[in-house]
Each structure stands twice: as structure tokens, then as C-alpha cells.
Amino acid sequence: MSRPVRPATVRFYLDADVLGLAKELVRLRGEVTYPGDLGGPVKGGRHRPPCPITSTETPDAQWIPEIALRDWLIITRDRHIQGRRAEIDAVRLSGARMVVLGGDEALDTFHQLEVLMCQWRKIEALLDEPGPFIYVATRTSIRRVAI
């Protein structure tokens, strides 16, 4: 007789613009998902459920509130976040929590991973902070953006 599979608790949603990073992290952390993630087994005999955002083409105004409802922390990459009013409004109105991997140093998967790892403990601590908020993380700093 097989035991029922325990679900993994997802806490981080990585946006489509960091899909390469997401596909690497999901192998290491059962608490990570991304658009189009079919779910799968994770360490400890648990199973990560499929991501409710099934397409990388889902508009921000649709996926941000959906992720906020689940209380997941969003990790994305957008050098120009402060100029994207619709995205900022979606974060503010839904109470979402977002970390942007910013700066020219986060242009590819390896450098996005470097930024994430340099700031990981601070990013993880944001799970306890209520939204809405947007932080911009670089390799050397993390700062809150006025929304």
C-alpha cells in the first residue's frame, strides 16, 4: 500500500521573465513555481502542485492578483519597474509582494542567480512582511520602491 503524497508548500512565484532561473531553482527548492510549471516530486517525498498560471503569455493584470491571493512572493526581472504603472497598480491593488532582480547585472540566468543568492536571506525574510510592496534587489543591495 502506498502512502498519500504530501503536497509541497509553494511560497515563491518566479515570473516568465526569469524562466531560466525558475527552472533551475525548482530543482533545488520545492517551494518555487513558475508559469507553465506542471508540478512534480520534490525532496522529502512531497509533490509540488501545478502552477495556476499556465502560460508565460498571461498578462500582468491577470497573474499578479492570482499570485497575491495565494500569498506567494513574486520574483521577477524588470529594470524599469518604476515606470510600469499598470504593473505597480496591480501589485498595490491586489496586495501583492514582489522582488525585482534589478540592474544590468541580472541580464542572464547565471547573474540572476547571483543576485538572488546574494540577497536570499533578506528576500526570504520578506515572506513575513505584509503586502503590497515592491523591492528591487541587486547583488549588493535590496531596497523598497515607493508604490
C-alpha positions in Angstrom: 0.0 0.0 0.0 1.4 3.4 -1.0 1.3 6.4 1.3 -0.6 9.5 0.1 1.7 12.1 -1.4 2.1 15.2 0.8 1.9 18.4 -1.1 4.8 20.8 -1.1 4.1 24.3 0.2 4.8 26.9 -2.6 6.0 30.3 -1.3 7.7 31.8 -4.3 6.4 32.5 -7.8 9.1 33.3 -10.5 7.7 35.3 -13.4 8.1 34.4 -17.0 10.9 36.9 -17.5 13.1 34.8 -15.2 12.0 31.4 -16.6 15.6 30.1 -16.9 16.2 30.9 -13.3 12.9 29.4 -12.2 13.7 26.1 -14.0 17.0 25.8 -12.1 15.5 26.8 -8.7 12.6 24.4 -8.9 15.0 21.5 -8.9 16.5 22.8 -5.7 13.6 24.2 -3.8 10.1 22.6 -3.6 8.6 25.9 -2.6 9.2 27.5 -6.1 6.8 27.6 -9.1 6.6 29.5 -12.4 4.1 29.9 -15.2 3.6 26.6 -17.0 5.1 24.5 -14.2 3.4 21.1 -14.3 4.4 20.4 -10.7 6.3 17.4 -9.7 8.1 15.5 -6.9 10.3 17.4 -4.5 12.7 16.5 -1.8 11.2 14.7 1.2 8.6 12.7 -0.7 6.4 15.7 -1.3 4.8 16.9 -4.6 4.7 20.4 -5.9 1.3 21.2 -7.4 0.9 22.6 -10.9 1.1 26.3 -11.2 -2.3 28.0 -11.6 -0.7 30.3 -14.2 -0.4 28.0 -17.2 1.0 30.4 -19.8 4.0 32.7 -19.9 1.8 35.0 -22.0 -0.7 35.7 -19.1 -1.0 39.4 -18.7 0.4 41.0 -15.5 -3.0 42.4 -14.6 -4.3 38.8 -14.5 -1.5 36.8 -12.9 -0.4 39.3 -10.2 -3.8 39.2 -8.3 -3.9 35.4 -8.7 -0.5 35.0 -7.1 -1.3 37.6 -4.4 -4.4 35.6 -3.4 -2.1 32.6 -2.8 0.2 34.8 -0.7 3.2 33.9 -2.7 6.2 36.2 -3.1 6.8 37.2 -6.7 10.3 37.3 -8.1 10.7 39.0 -11.4 13.1 40.9 -13.5 12.3 44.4 -14.8 14.9 47.1 -15.0 12.2 49.7 -15.5 9.7 48.7 -12.8 9.2 52.2 -11.6 7.9 53.3 -15.0 5.4 50.4 -15.4 2.3 52.0 -13.8 -0.1 49.1 -14.7 2.1 46.6 -13.1 2.6 48.7 -10.0 -1.1 49.3 -9.8 -1.8 45.6 -10.0 0.7 45.0 -7.1 -0.8 47.8 -5.0 -4.5 46.9 -5.6 -4.0 43.1 -5.0 -1.7 43.4 -2.0 1.0 41.5 -3.9 4.6 41.2 -2.7 7.2 41.5 -5.4 11.0 41.4 -5.6 12.5 42.7 -8.8 16.0 41.4 -9.8 17.2 44.8 -11.0 20.2 46.4 -12.6 22.2 45.5 -15.6 23.9 42.7 -13.6 20.8 40.5 -13.8 20.5 40.1 -17.5 21.0 36.3 -17.8 20.2 33.3 -15.7 23.6 33.0 -14.0 23.7 36.6 -13.0 20.0 36.5 -11.8 21.0 33.5 -9.6 24.0 35.5 -8.3 21.7 38.5 -7.3 19.1 36.1 -5.8 21.8 34.2 -3.7 23.5 37.4 -2.5 20.1 38.7 -1.2 18.4 35.3 -0.4 18.1 35.7 3.4 16.7 39.2 3.0 14.3 38.0 0.3 13.2 35.1 2.4 12.5 37.4 5.3 10.1 39.3 3.1 7.7 36.3 3.3 6.8 37.6 6.8 6.1 41.1 5.6 2.6 42.0 4.5 2.0 43.5 1.0 1.7 45.3 -1.0 5.3 46.1 -1.7 8.0 46.0 -4.4 11.7 45.6 -3.6 14.5 45.9 -6.1 17.4 43.5 -5.4 20.8 43.8 -6.8 23.9 41.9 -6.0 24.9 44.5 -3.4 21.6 45.8 -2.0 17.9 45.5 -1.7 15.6 48.5 -1.4 11.9 49.2 -1.2 10.3 51.1 -4.1 7.6 53.6 -3.4 4.3 52.4 -4.8 
